[in-house]
Amino acid sequence: MANDLALPNDLDEFGPGFHPTLKFLTGTCKECEEDGIPQNTFFANTPIKDPVIIVIDWRYHAIQWQDGKKIRESFDPESPIYKGIEALRLARKEKYPSLVPRTGLSFLVYILEQGQFAIFFPSAPTQRPTMGDIAKVIKPLDQRDSPAAKAAPNTHIFKLGFERLTNAHKTTRPTVTPLDQLPEQFAGMDPGDKAIEKAIKMFKAPVNSVEEAKDDKGDR
């Protein structure tokens, strides 16, 4: 997917050895409760309202938390760990109240307002539709099956926002609006090929480690 981007600028410097997480903060997030950050705000190191992002790449991701601690993680959808976390996610929540399983696609994004890469993993139950909204739009046209899918937008640029759900808890979820091109205020502010290459390498490192381990074992 990153190969579809045409980003001409170049950067000599690239940030730290990890990507921050782009999160959508609801009232239950500790950043809202402890740091006083407004609800329904996006956050990647600092708060940001309705950011514009470029989706650079994606990977499969499964992670399981228990009592606030990460206990297992996988980037291989065929692995027993990934399948086990997915099974927990599909089970009734009441059956495993202390477990927090998350699976799906995580996206490497570039946040225009902040000029930084981040990982966006909208995997909470109310946020999963957002994951699908991004996936279906960045999917190449020649890989789409139905006429409706082929007629849908095809872009890597999105404006993030939020909407209120019509449920008893009046919860909110992030939304994505596809954009045909970068807004005028961000013209010429894309990260550049060199920075993108380094960012993808960092983003794919856990995936590549899994594949290398398979090769070492004869892919058994």
Secondary structure as the mmCIF struct_conf table of DSSP 4:
data_model
#
loop_
_struct_conf.conf_type_id
_struct_conf.id
_struct_conf.beg_label_comp_id
_struct_conf.beg_label_asym_id
_struct_conf.beg_label_seq_id
_struct_conf.end_label_comp_id
_struct_conf.end_label_asym_id
_struct_conf.end_label_seq_id
HELX_RH_3T_P HELX_RH_3T_P1 ALA A 2 ASP A 4
BEND BEND1 ASP A 12 ASP A 12
BEND BEND2 GLY A 17 PHE A 18
HELX_LH_PP_P HELX_LH_PP_P1 HIS A 19 PRO A 20
STRN STRN1 THR A 21 LEU A 25
TURN_TY1_P TURN_TY1_P1 GLY A 27 THR A 28
BEND BEND3 CYS A 29 CYS A 29
HELX_RH_AL_P HELX_RH_AL_P1 LYS A 30 ASP A 35
HELX_LH_PP_P HELX_LH_PP_P2 ILE A 37 PRO A 38
BEND BEND4 GLN A 39 ASN A 40
STRN STRN2 THR A 41 PHE A 43
BEND BEND5 ALA A 44 THR A 46
STRN STRN3 PRO A 47 ILE A 48
BEND BEND6 LYS A 49 ASP A 50
STRN STRN4 VAL A 52 GLN A 66
TURN_TY1_P TURN_TY1_P2 ASP A 67 GLY A 68
STRN STRN5 LYS A 69 SER A 74
BEND BEND7 PHE A 75 PHE A 75
TURN_TY1_P TURN_TY1_P3 PRO A 77 GLU A 78
BEND BEND8 SER A 79 SER A 79
HELX_RH_AL_P HELX_RH_AL_P2 PRO A 80 LEU A 90
BEND BEND9 ALA A 91 ALA A 91
HELX_RH_3T_P HELX_RH_3T_P2 LYS A 93 LYS A 95
BEND BEND10 TYR A 96 TYR A 96
TURN_TY1_P TURN_TY1_P4 PRO A 97 SER A 98
STRN STRN6 LEU A 99 ILE A 111
TURN_TY1_P TURN_TY1_P5 LEU A 112 GLY A 115
STRN STRN7 GLN A 116 PHE A 120
BEND BEND11 ALA A 124 ALA A 124
TURN_TY1_P TURN_TY1_P6 PRO A 125 GLN A 127
HELX_RH_AL_P HELX_RH_AL_P3 ARG A 128 ILE A 138
BEND BEND12 LYS A 139 LYS A 139
HELX_RH_3T_P HELX_RH_3T_P3 LEU A 141 GLN A 143
BEND BEND13 SER A 146 SER A 146
HELX_RH_AL_P HELX_RH_AL_P4 PRO A 147 ALA A 151
BEND BEND14 ALA A 152 ALA A 152
BEND BEND15 HIS A 156 HIS A 156
STRN STRN8 ILE A 157 ARG A 164
BEND BEND16 ASN A 167 ASN A 167
TURN_TY1_P TURN_TY1_P7 ALA A 168 HIS A 169
STRN STRN9 THR A 172 LEU A 179
BEND BEND17 ASP A 180 GLN A 181
HELX_RH_3T_P HELX_RH_3T_P4 GLU A 184 PHE A 186
TURN_TY1_P TURN_TY1_P8 ALA A 187 GLY A 188
BEND BEND18 ASP A 190 ASP A 190
HELX_RH_AL_P HELX_RH_AL_P5 ASP A 193 ASP A 216
TURN_TY1_P TURN_TY1_P9 LYS A 217 GLY A 218
#
